[in-house]
């Protein structure tokens, strides 16, 4: 029983890291897209 608990904790930590990485990449992509659209609008 004691060996199974740390593996579950490790899995949860990995899932949280993956969620944070997805959120970071998504937010960076949104910022880049918004910047490009603003530059296109202001260029006209």
C-alpha positions in Angstrom: 0.0 0.0 0.0 2.8 2.5 0.8 4.4 2.0 -2.6 1.2 2.8 -4.5 0.5 6.2 -2.8 3.7 7.9 -4.0 3.1 6.8 -7.6 -0.4 8.3 -7.5 1.1 11.6 -6.1 3.7 11.6 -8.9 1.0 11.1 -11.5 -1.0 14.0 -10.1 2.1 16.2 -10.1 2.8 15.3 -13.8 -0.8 16.1 -14.8 -0.6 19.5 -13.1 2.6 20.3 -14.9 1.0 19.3 -18.2 -2.0 21.5 -17.5 0.2 24.4 -16.6 2.3 23.9 -19.8 -0.9 23.8 -21.9 -2.2 27.0 -20.3 1.2 28.7 -20.9 1.4 27.7 -24.5 -2.2 28.7 -25.2 -1.8 32.1 -23.6 1.4 32.8 -25.5 -0.3 31.8 -28.8 -3.2 34.1 -28.0 -0.9 37.0 -27.3 1.0 36.4 -30.6 -2.3 36.2 -32.5 -3.7 39.4 -30.9 -0.4 41.2 -31.6 -0.5 40.2 -35.2 -4.1 41.3 -35.7 -3.4 44.6 -34.1 -0.4 45.2 -36.3 -2.4 44.3 -39.4 -5.2 46.6 -38.4 -2.9 49.5 -37.6 -0.9 49.0 -40.8 -3.9 49.8 -42.9 
